[in-house]
């Protein structure tokens, strides 16, 4: 399972932007170190992390569906893009081949 993006604040965000906002550091009295407990994912995001609306920050995995498969939509939009809601970079691209 590979995390490709995260969803929060009713949008999709790339890993880099999510880390800028939610990266979890363990604060000790001497220094800040990355925690190694089982409550964070591989990108340093807490599993129970919540956005400002109180909704969970969810990982979007490489096998999750995000494309629109409606034939009418695909006729006008054969190439679809999953973009970050913060930096607007393209995270993934899908091109429908008829």
C-alpha positions, 0 to 999 in steps of 0.5 A: 500500500502506497500513500499517494495523497491525503484528504482533509478540508474537503479537498485532496492534498499532496504528501508534502503539503500535508506534512507541512501542516500535520507533521507530528513531532514529539516534543521533549525538554531537550530536543524535537525528535520524530516519534516512532510509536504506532500512532503515526503513518510512514509520512509522520501524520497521526492516524487520528489527526483531525482538520479544523472541521473535526474530520479525520485526515485520511490517506488516499492509497494507490489503489483508491478510486478517484477517477470519474468513469461516466461515459458522458464525462469521459467523452469531454474529459478523457484525461483527468488529474488529481491535484493538490488543493494547496500547491495545485501540483498534479499528484496523479493523472488518468487517461481513459483509452476507448 
